Amino acid sequence: MRVGVLGGGQLARMLALEGVPLGHSFTILEPGTDPPAAALGSVVAAAYDDPDGLRRVAEASDVVTYEFENVPARSAAYLASRLPALPPPVALEVAQDRLAEKTMFRELGIATPEFHPIDGPGDIEPAIAATGLPAVIKTRTLGYDGKGQAVVRTTEEAAAAAERLGAEPVANGSGRYGAVYGLIAEAFVHFERELSVLAVAGRDGSRAFYPLTENHHREGILRTSYAPAPRLNGALQAAGERLAGLVLDRLGYVGVLAIELFEAEGRLLANEIAPRVHNSGHWTLDGASTSQFENHIRAVTGMPLAPPRVAGPSAMVNLIGEVPDVNALAAIPGAHIHLYHKTPRPGRKLGHVNVTGDCEEAVMETVERVWALLPGAGELTRATAW
Ligand code: AMP
């Protein structure tokens, strides 16, 4: 099948790397030059809202999908009027707006941090009354990797953060800008750990789930994931699958969906959804019988899903800002290198290393050998119980 992808970054690259062997071909819409996915398909070089670019992708594709959620609503609507656009545009709309997302969780009965919108200075007091302190103030749209948010400890700090965040345009992951005025206040959650659940829904309604993953962030950026999450038991997995299933139902979803979660006092609180393949699922390339990328492509092209089998523990270490000596990485048994063909820049995700092994301790030892080659390795943290 001919698959169109909006965005040509590493997620599109890995979708195509897994989709080409299934017999599919790829057309990528990407405004930047020499994107990571360029080697794997034909590129339409145009902005995501360029009518001619969108028309060319629609003509070259049988189905279109996305590697990021901030696709302009009009572009998604245009594509959906011409061909199957999956996941459905409503999933993008919800994921683009933290207020819509948290409202959806609440309506579905899924636990989420207390929240309240802030649309002007008059909303600060009621918002803090709802969330308590400390709180996190976030832009409703276009925040990513910890950008566009602030932790506040007093009402005065909340007012100052709201004034700053409410007035500033925030760049999104694709380098575009939008004026952002709507904010949301959330209760600051003293979580034990961050987890994510990765679900996939087929066009025929079939479903599959990956084991919950434990995620460690620094400066708002994912650094290391561990899967299956240490101490994962049947009840926790079932709770994650249940809440993901409710979201799949609500959105009439097709494709891979990730939901970021906080585990606090034995409960799962939903933080946000990503209507796409997700960084916390990159371990599936080496740690599961079928990767998130292959299952996403299977789903959107109408192929049968491949329920993933996970034989042992694995981890994923992001390579951020610079790539260490590749031969030194390659010399580590059990380390699987995935580079994205990107120009190094501080804070930029340039690749990742998946680590597999026979037992958790062996995986952790290998992760530490990978960390030792990275800048700032001393600040990386072990899985909570390995
Ligand atoms: P987000 O952009 O919502 O994914 O937030 C980025 C990171 O900030 C999360 O992965 C958490 O580490 C942290 N964070 C976000 N929201 C909260 C919250 N309500 N309470 C505590 N930490 C949070």
Residues whose N, C-alpha, C, O or C-beta is under 5 A from the ligand:
A	BS01	AMP	P113 V136 G146 E186 A187 F188 V189 H217 G220
